[in-house]
């Protein structure tokens, strides 16, 4: 998983120290994964990605932690206070953050074919919804009649501990998907596709 360099850590600590007097290190967390858009359940392994002051880029990635069981539960990670209280004044002044399943983060990171996956992960997750306190919304299940062929790459197969899936024909995978449309396998497949798409070089439009 990506980790900040020593310079980035110093910059982060300096900025967080400036903010700590007001926020006491509070970071608002929401029970929805920024990459797969699915509800995060209690005790699932997650990470928090904190944004810069302008919210346009990431600043810090926490160590993995188990998501708290209730909104009243306060969890401390990397000297940060992870808070779910909707009317917490300290959270309103804190850095914007997104919460991501550890496996979702890993699948994106391993599927991204350039250096430094943290920036594109921030774009793919934090830029979806610009407001902080929004109600979590479960992503719709895949349609049983969806005929789009799917592919499973190595990172996805490894994430669910079935490496042989990566060698199956697309037609077989499509049949599997029709039987278990809500399985996390397709969640990872979508993240893989997003990472690969964001890895491609920007193509300038052709001039007339």
C-alpha positions in Angstrom: 0.0 0.0 0.0 1.2 3.6 -0.6 2.8 5.3 2.3 3.8 9.0 2.6 7.5 9.8 2.3 9.4 11.3 5.2 9.0 14.8 3.7 5.3 14.3 3.2 5.0 13.1 6.8 6.7 16.2 8.1 4.4 18.4 6.0 1.4 16.5 7.1 2.3 16.7 10.8 3.0 20.5 10.5 -0.4 21.1 9.0 -2.2 18.8 11.4 -0.5 20.4 14.4 -1.8 23.8 13.2 -5.3 22.4 13.1 -5.1 20.2 16.3 -5.8 23.1 18.6 -9.3 23.5 17.0 -10.1 19.9 16.0 -8.1 17.8 18.5 -7.2 15.6 15.5 -10.8 14.8 14.6 -11.5 13.2 11.2 -15.0 12.5 10.1 -15.6 9.0 8.8 -18.6 7.7 6.9 -19.6 4.0 6.6 -19.3 3.9 2.8 -16.3 2.9 0.8 -15.0 5.6 -1.5 -14.0 3.1 -4.2 -16.7 0.5 -4.3 -19.6 2.6 -3.0 -20.7 -0.2 -0.7 -21.7 0.1 3.0 -18.8 -0.5 5.3 -19.8 -2.9 8.1 -18.5 -2.9 11.7 -15.1 -4.5 12.1 -14.2 -4.5 8.4 -10.6 -3.6 7.7 -10.4 0.0 6.3 -8.1 2.9 5.8 -8.7 6.6 5.8 -7.3 8.9 3.2 -7.1 12.5 4.2 -7.2 15.4 1.8 -5.2 18.6 1.6 -6.6 22.0 2.7 -8.1 22.6 -0.8 -9.5 19.0 -1.0 -8.0 18.6 -4.5 -5.3 16.1 -3.5 -4.5 13.6 -0.8 -2.3 14.4 2.1 -2.1 11.3 4.3 -3.0 7.7 4.4 -3.7 6.1 7.8 -2.8 2.6 8.9 -5.5 0.0 8.4 -8.1 -0.2 11.2 -11.3 -2.0 11.9 -14.4 0.2 11.3 -16.1 1.2 14.6 -19.3 -0.6 15.6 -21.5 2.5 16.1 -21.6 6.3 15.7 -20.8 6.7 19.3 -17.6 4.7 19.1 -14.5 6.8 18.9 -11.4 5.2 17.4 -7.8 6.5 17.5 -5.5 5.8 14.5 -2.1 7.4 13.9 -2.9 10.0 16.7 -6.1 10.9 14.8 -9.6 10.7 16.3 -11.9 9.0 13.8 -15.4 10.3 14.5 -18.9 9.5 13.1 -21.0 12.0 15.0 -23.0 14.1 12.6 -23.0 17.3 14.6 -19.4 17.3 15.7 -18.1 20.8 15.4 -14.5 19.7 15.5 -15.0 17.4 12.5 -16.5 20.3 10.5 -13.1 22.1 10.7 -11.1 19.0 10.0 -9.6 17.8 6.8 -11.9 16.1 4.3 -11.4 12.4 4.3 -12.6 9.2 2.5 -12.8 5.7 4.0 -11.9 2.8 1.8 -11.9 -1.0 2.3 -8.4 -2.2 2.6 -8.8 -4.8 -0.1 -10.5 -2.2 -2.4 -7.4 0.1 -1.9 -5.1 -2.8 -2.6 -6.9 -3.8 -5.8 -6.8 -0.3 -7.2 -3.1 0.1 -6.2 -2.1 -3.1 -7.9 -4.2 -2.4 -11.0 -2.8 1.1 -11.5 0.0 0.9 -14.0 1.8 4.1 -13.0 3.7 5.2 -10.0 1.8 6.7 -7.1 -1.7 5.4 -6.8 -2.7 7.7 -4.0 -3.6 10.7 -6.1 -5.9 8.8 -8.6 -7.5 6.9 -5.6 -8.3 10.3 -4.1 -9.8 11.5 -7.4 -11.8 8.3 -7.9 -13.3 8.5 -4.4 -13.3 12.0 -2.9 -14.4 13.8 -6.0 -17.6 11.8 -6.3 -19.4 13.8 -3.6 -18.1 17.3 -2.6 -20.2 17.5 0.6 -19.1 15.9 3.9 -22.2 14.8 5.7 -24.2 12.9 3.1 -26.3 9.8 3.7 -24.6 6.5 2.6 -26.1 5.0 -0.5 -25.6 1.4 -1.5 -24.6 0.9 -5.1 -27.3 -0.9 -7.2 -26.6 -4.6 -7.8 -25.5 -5.7 -11.2 -28.4 -6.6 -13.5 -28.8 -10.4 -14.1 -29.4 -9.6 -17.8 -26.2 -7.6 -18.2 -24.4 -9.0 -21.2 -21.2 -7.0 -20.8 -18.3 -9.4 -20.7 -16.2 -9.1 -17.6 -12.6 -9.9 -17.0 -10.8 -10.7 -13.8 -7.2 -9.6 -13.4 -4.5 -10.9 -11.1 -5.0 -8.3 -8.3 -8.7 -9.2 -8.1 -8.2 -12.9 -8.1 -5.6 -12.6 -5.3 -7.9 -10.3 -3.3 -10.4 -13.1 -3.0 -7.7 -15.8 -2.7 -8.8 -17.6 -5.9 -5.8 -16.9 -8.3 -7.2 -19.4 -10.9 -10.1 -17.0 -11.8 -7.7 -14.8 -13.7 -7.3 -17.5 -16.3 -11.0 -18.2 -16.9 -12.6 -17.2 -20.3 -14.8 -14.1 -20.2 -17.9 -16.2 -21.2 -17.4 -18.4 -18.1 -17.0 -15.4 -15.9 -20.2 -14.0 -17.3 -22.1 -17.2 -16.4 -20.7 -17.0 -12.8 -21.8 -13.4 -12.5 -25.3 -14.3 -13.5 -25.5 -16.6 -10.5 -23.9 -14.4 -7.9 -24.4 -10.8 -9.2 -23.8 -9.1 -5.8 -20.6 -10.9 -4.9 -17.6 -8.7 -4.0 -15.7 -10.2 -6.9 -17.5 -7.8 -9.3 -16.9 -4.9 -6.9 -13.2 -5.6 -7.3 -13.5 -6.0 -11.0 -15.1 -2.6 -11.4 -12.3 -1.0 -9.3 -9.7 -2.8 -11.4 -11.3 -1.4 -14.6 -11.3 2.1 -13.1 -7.7 1.9 -12.1 -6.7 0.6 -15.6 -8.6 3.4 -17.3 -7.0 6.1 -15.1 -3.6 4.6 -15.9 -3.9 5.4 -19.6 -2.1 8.5 -20.9 -4.3 11.5 -21.6 -5.1 11.7 -25.3 -5.3 15.2 -26.7 -8.3 15.7 -29.1 -7.5 15.7 -32.7 -7.4 19.2 -34.3 -9.5 19.8 -37.4 
